[in-house]
Amino acid sequence: MRAKRLQQPVVSLGSFPSAMANCVLPAFRSCAEYSVKVRLFETSPHEGCELVRNEILDAAVSLKDAVQTNEDGLHWLPLQHDPFVLVGPSGLLSSTARSRGASALSSLPWILPCAGSDCDRLISGHMARHGVRARPAGRTDDWSLAQEMAAALNAVAYIPSSVLRNECGLARVVDLAGIPNPFRTVVLVTRRPEEHKQWFSDMSRRFKQAYARTAGEAYSS
């Protein structure tokens, strides 16, 4: 008599798009066998946390800023420290290189995230803390498109180092005019990790390895 084959556990996982492309999918492509069957959904960082909190998703790749500090029901592990880089046409950046302070960045045309999005909250909060009043030349939450828009519209943008594109021909600067660049911490979020310890720790390890392989490099122009 044949032994019954154990049914593979199913894990519902959410992820925001850039993490999906640079972490989640590469991790699964590089793994021939996995201990669980994964169902994958695109979610924003805050949406992913909310769906995990409501037990609609088992886990989500999110941002540390999206996890409430007083949250009792969520557990998270860091996957990647992802600093932003200021990108723009070399002539535009070089014209501002000798200036100092918030007014130098406020004078530039910016490609910004869509108003009210998770990306916008992160960048607008950073700018507000440093007194920068950005003038939008365009808005998008697509980091690849933001770089193309910066090149086409002679504008600047903050881009996570993990999604930098060389083909856009943009110069890259860290801490222009003495204003530090923002950063984000990518995390894997779940509830009651003690119930899912094996797959959660295995998944976080594979995601960290994937980020190490695919992350872009931040460097000054």
C-alpha positions as a Markdown table, in Angstrom:
| # | Residue | x | y | z |
|---|---|---|---|---|
| 1 | Met | 0.0 | 0.0 | 0.0 |
| 2 | Arg | 1.4 | 3.4 | -1.0 |
| 3 | Ala | 1.9 | 5.9 | 1.7 |
| 4 | Lys | -0.1 | 9.1 | 1.2 |
| 5 | Arg | 2.0 | 12.0 | -0.1 |
| 6 | Leu | 2.0 | 14.9 | 2.3 |
| 7 | Gln | 0.2 | 17.9 | 0.9 |
| 8 | Gln | 2.6 | 20.9 | 0.5 |
| 9 | Pro | 1.7 | 23.8 | 2.7 |
| 10 | Val | 0.4 | 26.9 | 0.9 |
| 11 | Val | 1.8 | 30.4 | 1.8 |
| 12 | Ser | 0.1 | 33.6 | 0.5 |
| 13 | Leu | 2.7 | 36.2 | 0.1 |
| 14 | Gly | 2.4 | 39.9 | -0.8 |
| 15 | Ser | 5.1 | 42.2 | -2.1 |
| 16 | Phe | 5.5 | 45.7 | -3.5 |
| 17 | Pro | 6.6 | 45.7 | -7.2 |
| 18 | Ser | 10.4 | 46.6 | -7.0 |
| 19 | Ala | 10.9 | 44.0 | -4.2 |
| 20 | Met | 8.9 | 41.5 | -6.3 |
| 21 | Ala | 11.3 | 42.0 | -9.3 |
| 22 | Asn | 14.6 | 42.3 | -7.4 |
| 23 | Cys | 14.1 | 39.9 | -4.5 |
| 24 | Val | 11.0 | 37.6 | -4.5 |
| 25 | Leu | 11.1 | 36.4 | -8.1 |
| 26 | Pro | 14.9 | 35.9 | -8.3 |
| 27 | Ala | 14.7 | 33.9 | -5.0 |
| 28 | Phe | 12.1 | 31.5 | -6.3 |
| 29 | Arg | 13.8 | 31.2 | -9.8 |
| 30 | Ser | 17.0 | 30.2 | -8.1 |
| 31 | Cys | 15.4 | 27.5 | -6.0 |
| 32 | Ala | 14.5 | 24.2 | -7.6 |
| 33 | Glu | 12.6 | 22.9 | -4.6 |
| 34 | Tyr | 10.8 | 24.9 | -1.9 |
| 35 | Ser | 9.3 | 23.7 | 1.4 |
| 36 | Val | 6.0 | 25.5 | 0.7 |
| 37 | Lys | 3.8 | 26.3 | -2.3 |
| 38 | Val | 3.6 | 30.1 | -2.7 |
| 39 | Arg | 0.8 | 32.2 | -4.0 |
| 40 | Leu | 2.1 | 35.6 | -4.9 |
| 41 | Phe | 0.2 | 39.0 | -4.8 |
| 42 | Glu | 1.3 | 42.5 | -5.6 |
| 43 | Thr | 0.7 | 44.8 | -2.6 |
| 44 | Ser | 1.8 | 48.2 | -1.5 |
| 45 | Pro | 3.9 | 48.2 | 1.7 |
| 46 | His | 1.1 | 49.4 | 3.9 |
| 47 | Glu | -1.5 | 47.2 | 2.2 |
| 48 | Gly | 0.7 | 44.2 | 2.7 |
| 49 | Cys | 1.0 | 44.8 | 6.4 |
| 50 | Glu | -2.8 | 45.3 | 6.7 |
| 51 | Leu | -3.5 | 42.1 | 4.8 |
| 52 | Val | -1.1 | 40.1 | 7.1 |
| 53 | Arg | -2.7 | 41.8 | 10.1 |
| 54 | Asn | -6.1 | 40.6 | 9.0 |
| 55 | Glu | -4.8 | 37.1 | 8.2 |
| 56 | Ile | -5.6 | 37.4 | 4.5 |
| 57 | Leu | -1.9 | 37.0 | 3.7 |
| 58 | Asp | 0.5 | 34.8 | 5.6 |
| 59 | Ala | 3.5 | 37.2 | 4.9 |
| 60 | Ala | 4.4 | 40.3 | 3.0 |
| 61 | Val | 7.6 | 42.0 | 1.8 |
| 62 | Ser | 7.1 | 45.5 | 3.1 |
| 63 | Leu | 9.0 | 48.5 | 4.4 |
| 64 | Lys | 9.9 | 49.0 | 8.1 |
| 65 | Asp | 8.2 | 52.4 | 8.0 |
| 66 | Ala | 4.9 | 50.6 | 7.1 |
| 67 | Val | 5.0 | 48.5 | 10.3 |
| 68 | Gln | 3.6 | 50.3 | 13.2 |
| 69 | Thr | 6.0 | 50.5 | 16.1 |
| 70 | Asn | 3.3 | 49.6 | 18.6 |
| 71 | Glu | 2.0 | 46.7 | 16.5 |
| 72 | Asp | 1.5 | 43.6 | 18.7 |
| 73 | Gly | 0.3 | 41.2 | 16.0 |
| 74 | Leu | 3.1 | 41.6 | 13.5 |
| 75 | His | 6.6 | 40.2 | 13.4 |
| 76 | Trp | 9.2 | 41.3 | 10.9 |
| 77 | Leu | 12.8 | 40.6 | 9.9 |
| 78 | Pro | 15.0 | 43.0 | 7.9 |
| 79 | Leu | 15.9 | 41.9 | 4.4 |
| 80 | Gln | 17.8 | 44.8 | 2.9 |
| 81 | His | 19.0 | 48.3 | 3.8 |
| 82 | Asp | 18.3 | 50.2 | 0.6 |
| 83 | Pro | 19.7 | 53.7 | 0.4 |
| 84 | Phe | 18.4 | 56.1 | -2.2 |
| 85 | Val | 20.6 | 57.9 | -4.8 |
| 86 | Leu | 19.8 | 61.2 | -6.4 |
| 87 | Val | 19.9 | 60.9 | -10.1 |
| 88 | Gly | 19.6 | 63.4 | -12.9 |
| 89 | Pro | 21.3 | 64.7 | -16.1 |
| 90 | Ser | 25.0 | 65.5 | -15.3 |
| 91 | Gly | 24.8 | 69.1 | -16.3 |
| 92 | Leu | 21.8 | 69.7 | -14.0 |
| 93 | Leu | 23.5 | 68.0 | -11.0 |
| 94 | Ser | 26.9 | 69.7 | -11.6 |
| 95 | Ser | 25.3 | 73.1 | -11.6 |
| 96 | Thr | 24.0 | 72.5 | -8.1 |
| 97 | Ala | 27.1 | 70.7 | -6.7 |
| 98 | Arg | 28.6 | 73.8 | -5.2 |
| 99 | Ser | 25.4 | 75.0 | -3.6 |
| 100 | Arg | 24.5 | 74.2 | 0.0 |
| 101 | Gly | 21.3 | 73.7 | 1.9 |
| 102 | Ala | 17.6 | 73.0 | 1.2 |
| 103 | Ser | 17.2 | 75.9 | -1.3 |
| 104 | Ala | 19.6 | 74.2 | -3.7 |
| 105 | Leu | 17.4 | 71.1 | -3.9 |
| 106 | Ser | 14.2 | 73.1 | -3.9 |
| 107 | Ser | 15.3 | 74.9 | -7.0 |
| 108 | Leu | 15.5 | 71.7 | -9.0 |
| 109 | Pro | 12.7 | 70.1 | -11.1 |
| 110 | Trp | 11.8 | 66.8 | -9.5 |
| 111 | Ile | 10.2 | 63.5 | -10.6 |
| 112 | Leu | 8.3 | 62.5 | -7.5 |
| 113 | Pro | 6.2 | 59.5 | -6.5 |
| 114 | Cys | 2.4 | 59.6 | -6.9 |
| 115 | Ala | 0.9 | 61.9 | -4.3 |
| 116 | Gly | -0.2 | 60.0 | -1.2 |
| 117 | Ser | 1.5 | 56.7 | -2.1 |
| 118 | Asp | 3.9 | 54.8 | 0.3 |
| 119 | Cys | 6.8 | 56.0 | -1.8 |
| 120 | Asp | 5.6 | 59.6 | -1.6 |
| 121 | Arg | 5.2 | 59.5 | 2.2 |
| 122 | Leu | 8.8 | 58.3 | 2.5 |
| 123 | Ile | 10.3 | 60.9 | 0.2 |
| 124 | Ser | 8.1 | 63.8 | 1.1 |
| 125 | Gly | 8.7 | 63.1 | 4.8 |
| 126 | His | 12.4 | 63.1 | 4.3 |
| 127 | Met | 12.3 | 66.4 | 2.3 |
| 128 | Ala | 10.1 | 68.0 | 4.9 |
| 129 | Arg | 12.6 | 67.1 | 7.7 |
| 130 | His | 15.4 | 68.8 | 5.7 |
| 131 | Gly | 13.3 | 71.8 | 4.6 |
| 132 | Val | 13.3 | 70.9 | 0.9 |
| 133 | Arg | 10.2 | 72.1 | -1.1 |
| 134 | Ala | 10.3 | 70.1 | -4.3 |
| 135 | Arg | 8.7 | 71.3 | -7.6 |
| 136 | Pro | 7.3 | 68.3 | -9.4 |
| 137 | Ala | 8.0 | 68.0 | -13.1 |
| 138 | Gly | 6.2 | 64.6 | -13.1 |
| 139 | Arg | 5.0 | 61.9 | -10.8 |
| 140 | Thr | 5.2 | 58.1 | -10.9 |
| 141 | Asp | 5.6 | 55.2 | -8.5 |
| 142 | Asp | 7.4 | 53.2 | -11.1 |
| 143 | Trp | 11.2 | 53.6 | -10.3 |
| 144 | Ser | 12.3 | 52.6 | -13.8 |
| 145 | Leu | 9.9 | 55.0 | -15.4 |
| 146 | Ala | 11.0 | 57.7 | -13.0 |
| 147 | Gln | 14.5 | 57.5 | -14.3 |
| 148 | Glu | 13.4 | 57.7 | -17.9 |
| 149 | Met | 11.2 | 60.7 | -17.0 |
| 150 | Ala | 14.2 | 62.4 | -15.3 |
| 151 | Ala | 16.3 | 61.9 | -18.4 |
| 152 | Ala | 13.6 | 63.2 | -20.8 |
| 153 | Leu | 12.4 | 66.1 | -18.7 |
| 154 | Asn | 15.8 | 67.3 | -17.4 |
| 155 | Ala | 14.8 | 66.6 | -13.8 |
| 156 | Val | 16.1 | 64.8 | -10.8 |
| 157 | Ala | 14.7 | 62.0 | -8.7 |
| 158 | Tyr | 15.5 | 60.0 | -5.6 |
| 159 | Ile | 15.8 | 56.3 | -6.7 |
| 160 | Pro | 16.5 | 53.2 | -4.5 |
| 161 | Ser | 19.9 | 51.9 | -5.2 |
| 162 | Ser | 18.5 | 48.4 | -5.7 |
| 163 | Val | 16.6 | 49.6 | -8.9 |
| 164 | Leu | 19.1 | 51.9 | -10.5 |
| 165 | Arg | 19.4 | 51.6 | -14.3 |
| 166 | Asn | 22.6 | 52.3 | -16.2 |
| 167 | Glu | 20.9 | 52.7 | -19.6 |
| 168 | Cys | 19.2 | 55.9 | -18.8 |
| 169 | Gly | 22.6 | 57.7 | -18.8 |
| 170 | Leu | 21.9 | 59.7 | -15.6 |
| 171 | Ala | 24.5 | 60.9 | -13.2 |
| 172 | Arg | 24.3 | 59.8 | -9.6 |
| 173 | Val | 25.0 | 61.8 | -6.5 |
| 174 | Val | 25.0 | 61.1 | -2.7 |
| 175 | Asp | 24.2 | 63.9 | -0.3 |
| 176 | Leu | 23.9 | 66.8 | -2.8 |
| 177 | Ala | 24.2 | 70.2 | -1.3 |
| 178 | Gly | 24.8 | 68.7 | 2.1 |
| 179 | Ile | 21.3 | 67.1 | 2.3 |
| 180 | Pro | 21.6 | 63.4 | 3.1 |
| 181 | Asn | 19.8 | 60.9 | 0.8 |
| 182 | Pro | 16.8 | 59.0 | 2.2 |
| 183 | Phe | 16.9 | 55.2 | 2.7 |
| 184 | Arg | 14.4 | 52.4 | 3.2 |
| 185 | Thr | 14.6 | 49.1 | 5.0 |
| 186 | Val | 12.9 | 46.2 | 3.3 |
| 187 | Val | 11.4 | 43.7 | 5.7 |
| 188 | Leu | 9.5 | 40.4 | 5.7 |
| 189 | Val | 6.4 | 40.6 | 7.8 |
| 190 | Thr | 4.2 | 37.8 | 9.3 |
| 191 | Arg | 2.0 | 37.0 | 12.2 |
| 192 | Arg | 2.7 | 34.5 | 15.0 |
| 193 | Pro | 6.1 | 33.5 | 13.5 |
| 194 | Glu | 6.3 | 30.6 | 16.0 |
| 195 | Glu | 3.7 | 28.8 | 14.0 |
| 196 | His | 5.6 | 29.2 | 10.7 |
| 197 | Lys | 9.1 | 29.3 | 11.9 |
| 198 | Gln | 10.6 | 26.9 | 9.3 |
| 199 | Trp | 9.2 | 28.5 | 6.1 |
| 200 | Phe | 9.5 | 32.0 | 7.5 |
| 201 | Ser | 13.2 | 31.7 | 8.4 |
| 202 | Asp | 13.9 | 29.9 | 5.1 |
| 203 | Met | 12.1 | 32.5 | 3.1 |
| 204 | Ser | 13.8 | 35.4 | 4.7 |
| 205 | Arg | 17.2 | 33.7 | 4.2 |
| 206 | Arg | 16.5 | 33.2 | 0.5 |
| 207 | Phe | 15.2 | 36.7 | 0.0 |
| 208 | Lys | 18.4 | 38.2 | 1.6 |
| 209 | Gln | 20.5 | 36.1 | -0.7 |
| 210 | Ala | 18.5 | 37.3 | -3.7 |
| 211 | Tyr | 18.9 | 40.9 | -2.7 |
| 212 | Ala | 22.6 | 40.4 | -2.4 |
| 213 | Arg | 22.7 | 39.1 | -6.0 |
| 214 | Thr | 20.5 | 41.7 | -7.6 |
| 215 | Ala | 20.9 | 45.0 | -5.6 |
| 216 | Gly | 22.3 | 47.9 | -7.5 |
| 217 | Glu | 25.3 | 49.9 | -6.3 |
| 218 | Ala | 25.0 | 53.5 | -5.0 |
| 219 | Tyr | 27.9 | 55.6 | -6.1 |
| 220 | Ser | 28.5 | 59.3 | -6.8 |
| 221 | Ser | 28.9 | 60.6 | -10.3 |
